[in-house]
Amino acid sequence: MKKGSAASMAFGGVLGALAVMIQYLGGFIPIATYLCPGIAILLCWLVSRQCGSRVTWAWYAAVAVLSLLLGPNKEAAGVFLVLGYYPILKPRLDAAKLGWLGKLLVFNVGVCALYGVMIYVSGLEEVIGENESLGAWMLVILLVMGNITFFLLDFLLTLLERRARNMEKGKRPGSGEKQDG
């Protein structure tokens, strides 16, 4: 598919609608608060791969705004808002000298800003209630677990990119031989 073509725009639109629907459905299952933004981030990678970064930035903005407006779970929409652009930014962070430090900075600044806004500006009672009952140490443990999950997401995106490149070259996954055909 040619990047920037009408087909790539339509592809992005369909995946955008799917991402918003996934974010919307995530409001009905408590564990999906973090699972649904992760799935939407994987869709962002797919749009980036097929349509280029220009279309993907527009896709990300549309999905983030629609998730915030339509989604019943504002926390999940916020997670996508602060992390949904990561597949677009990842190639630049991989090439940067900071490496994992830059990635950690992107994740932790985004997550801390999100929860700071949710707690102190928006006053979402459920987040405040959760944080009061957990205590400070539990918040640190949750942040560490979030960093581990972020590293797993980064690893998954790296594997997906490697597999996509191998398939473009005509290699079967797991073999060094070219496919016949």
N, C-alpha and C positions, 0 to 999 in steps of 0.2 A: 504494500500500500504506500503510495507516494505521500510523504509528509506534507501537510498543509492542504491536501486535496479535499474535495467534498466528501469522499469516502472516509477519510481519516476524521473529519469533523463529525460525521454521522456515527462512526465507531465510538468516538469520545462521548458523544451525546448519549448513546445507549448505555455505555459503561457509567456515565455520570448519573443517569436515572437509576441504574442498579445500585450504585454506591449510596445514593440518597435513600433508597428503599431499605438497604441493609442497615443504614444508620437509624432509620425510622423503626424498623423491626427490633433493633437492639434495645429499645426502650421497654420492651415487654419481658425481657429475661435479664435478671440482675447481673449475671456474670458477663453478659454481652456488652457491658459498659466499656470494656477494653478490647474485647474480641472484634466487635463490629468496626471500630476505627482501624484495627489492624487489617481486616479484610479490605476495607476501603483503600488503605495505603497500598495493598498489593494490586488493587485495580488501578491506582495511580501509576504504579510502576509499568503496568501493561499499556496504559495510555501513553506514557512517556516513551516507551519502547516503540510503539507503532506510529505515534503522531508527532513526536518531537516536543521539545521543552516549551515552545511558545503556546501550543494548544494545551499542553498539560498544565501550565500556570493558570490559564483561563478555566480549565476543567476543575482544578483544585479550588479556585475561588468560588466557582458556582456551587460545587458540592459542599464546601464549608458554609457558605451563606444559607443554602437551602436546608442543610442539616440543622443549623442554629434556629432557623425560622420554623421548620416543620417537625423536627425531631422531638419526641417527648422527653428524651434523656439529654439534657443540656451538658452534662458532664462528658458523655460520649462525643457529642458534637464539639465540645471544647478540646478534647483529646485530638480529634481529627484536625481541628483548626491549628493547633500548635505543632502537630507532627505530620500532617497529611502531605506536606510538601517535601518530606525527606527523600523520596525516590528521585525527585528532580535535583535536589542538592547533593545527593550521595556521590555521583561521579566527581564533582568538584572537591568534596571532602576527602575522597580516596586519593586524589592527586595532590592534595595539600600537604605541606610539611608537618602540620600539626597531627595528622592521622587521627588516632582514637581520641586524643584530647579535644580536637575540634568537634568530633561527633558527640562526645560527652557534654561538651559545652552547649551544643544545639539542643540536645535532649533536656538537660537539667534546667537551663534557662527557660525553655518553653514550658516545661511541666511546673516549675516553681511559679512562673508568671501566671499560668492558668489557674492553679489552685489559690494563689494569692488574690487574684481577681474574683474567683468564685467565692472565697470566704469573706474577704474584707470589703469588696465593692458590691458584688451582687447579693451577698448575704444569703446564699442558698443554705437553708436550715439543715438539710440532710447532711451536707458536707461538714458543716460546723458541728453537728451532733456526732458524726462519726469521728471527727478529730478530737473532740473533747473526751470521748469514751476510750480512745486508743492510747492516749498519752504520747509524749514526745519521742520516746524510744521506738514506739511502733511506727510513727511517721518516718523515722530514719530507716527502719527496716523496709517499709513500703517503698521508699525512694530507691533503696539498694535493689529491691526486687524489680522495680521499674527499669533500672539501668540494665539488669540482667536480661529482662524481656526485650529491651531495646537492642542489646547486642545480638540476641537471637533473631530479631527482625532484620538487622543489618546483615547477618550471616545468611539468612534466607534470601534476601535480595541479591546478595553476591552469588549464591548458588543459582538462582533463577537467571541472572544475567549471563553467567558462564554457560549454562545449559542452552540458553537462547543463541548465544554466539556459536556454540558447537553445532547446533541444528542448522544455522545459517550456512556454515561451512560444509554441511553435508555429512557430518559425523553423527553416528548414533551415540547416545549417551552411554558412557562406560566403555567405549571401544576407541581404539586409535585408527580404525579403518574408515575409509569413505564408503558411503552407501552406494549401492548400485541402483541405477534406475533412471 
